[in-house]
Amino acid sequence: MSLTPESAAIPGVTLHNPASGELIGRYPWQSADEVRAVLRAARAAQPGWAALPLAKRQRAIRGLRRWLMVHMDETAKTISDCVGKTRVDALATEVMPTVAGSRWYEKNAQKSLAPQHLKNGSLLFFSKRSTVHRIPWGVVGVISPWNYPLGIPMHEIVPALLAGNTVVFKTAPETIAVGTFMERMFRESGLPAGVFHHIHIDGPSAGELLLESGNGVDKLFFTGSVSVGKLLMEKAARTLTPVSLELGGKDAMIVCDDADLERAAAGAVWAGLSNAGQSCAGVERIYVHQAVYAGFMQRLTQKVRALRVGHGMDFNVDVGPLCTDRQVDTVRRQLEEAFQRGATVAAKAGPALEANPHFISPMVLTQVNHGMTIMRDETFGPILGVMQVAGDAEAIRLANDSHYGLSASVWSRDLRKAAMLAVQIRAGAVTINDHLLSHGLTETPWGGFKDSGNGRGHGRFAFEAVTTPQVIVSDWLKLARCQPFWMPYDQQGYKGLRGVLTVLYGRGIIARLAGLRQAWSLLPRMFRKQ
């Protein structure tokens, strides 16, 4: 068991490594009053943090990155122990993107947060000058999932801190040990006290407290299930707290008749089965053109059979266990229904560790259809469902036949055709001849359509998400005493404004000249004493 409740006397969780069963630690829940105290501390620290020059906040993030570089092995091991993923997976998909991402955010913070001078949009207001400033929200809450406990939240935490927010962070119960590790990481890397806080409290209480009227966060970022995301949005509506949601996916992969089948099969294995398939943007369903179906399946089944399943601390293992009991139940339930409806196993990886129910051998299913839950709902497990299609149009239709829309991929040697197909897919990120990569590309926007959530993060979109725009409008026409449309009103003023509209937007030289005479009558109004 990876997660068990503590005794009633001390509510909390006991964590075990899902691969080995070894004890990781016991973590009591914080009380509601303790969490409220954390929120007050974060609010008290925020003005001072925001008042620091950006260069000093950049220096703090630089220190964080250097700390990670020194402790990368310990970081990967901590993640592997909690989630069960292999250490290679932890290093490649969590530590590497965090290091690279923090460098991007640090390097681009000044440009992304600098005041933006807007070009005047109309001669009607020729004397106005507008400047947009990015203002930090204040206290930002981040609730992150267990599948990527470092890689996902750091794309929100780092830009939030650079922008001048303080952060209250809650990870999933299964990865409290990673959250505690991150707390140490921020402390030892030199971040001032009070700027970053890690809280550990049960999920429903966390939502209530972080969105509590008068004491909650100013903006909340949540990555997790659709059901919980909707509940949080309902709670946030009571206080009009903005919420950014990333709620999972059921990613489609389209293999065209001119695809590089070797690359496509290898990409499907990595994007669908790394982290034991527990990736919100991982491949879960594959649509293959009938002309290349046999060749693709031959390569895919060969690669899946060659996968090695085992303990994540073994470097020579490809796929680890599922992280939670709940996920094991979900995958087994979907498989059972699929088999009852006619699905067949085309390939299966080497034997799983039968003594540990968290290990489920990666497999490829055929004879599947959209009447099966495994092709419609998020599986979050090492299962690839493959369907043969007659052509690209059918593939697009099936790819869009989902209430999710996080990411997708198109595989073709014809990049122009692939791009034309990609824009037809209702997903927030579509990659060509790759998959699951865009989350690691810091500069690209991240977020989905439909039930996959709202808002966008990463890159400049991350800085926009952790700040709110404030516009400052000034008038350089210092001589004028008033605007021509200010009170008191009279007929002359009406005719003058009508003349201005005719000069700027009317048709015909005669009409414009007549309008100019009327507009000229406004000048005395602008300089007379009111």
Buried (B, 14 or more C-beta within 10 A) or exposed (E): EBBEEBEEEEBBBBBBBBBBEEEBEBBBBBEBEEBBBBBEBBBEBBEEBBEBEBEEBBBBBBBBBBBBEEBBEEBBBBBBBBBBBBBBBBBBBBBBBBBBBBBBBBEBBEEBBEEEEEEEEEEBEEEBBBEBBBBBBBBBBBBBBBBBBBBBBBBBBBBBBBBBBBBBBBBBBBBBBBBBBBBEBBBEBBBBEBBBBBBBBBBEBBBBBBBBEEBBBBBBBBBBBBEBBEBBBEBBEEEEBBBBBBBBBBBBBBBBBBBBBEBBBBBBBBBBBBBBBBBBBBBBBBBBBEBBBEBBBEBBBEBBBEBEBBBBBEEEBBBBBBBBBEBBEBBBEBBEBBBEBEBEBBBBBBEBBEEBBBBBBBBBBBBBBEEBBBBBBBBBBBBBBBBBBEEBEBBBEBBBBBEBBBBBBBBBEBEEBBEEBBEBBBBBBBBBBBBBBBBBBBEBBBBBBBBBBBBBBBBBBBBBBBBBEEEEEEEEEEEEEEEBBEEEEEEEBEBBBBBBEBBEEBEEEEEBEBBEEBBEBBEEBBEEEE
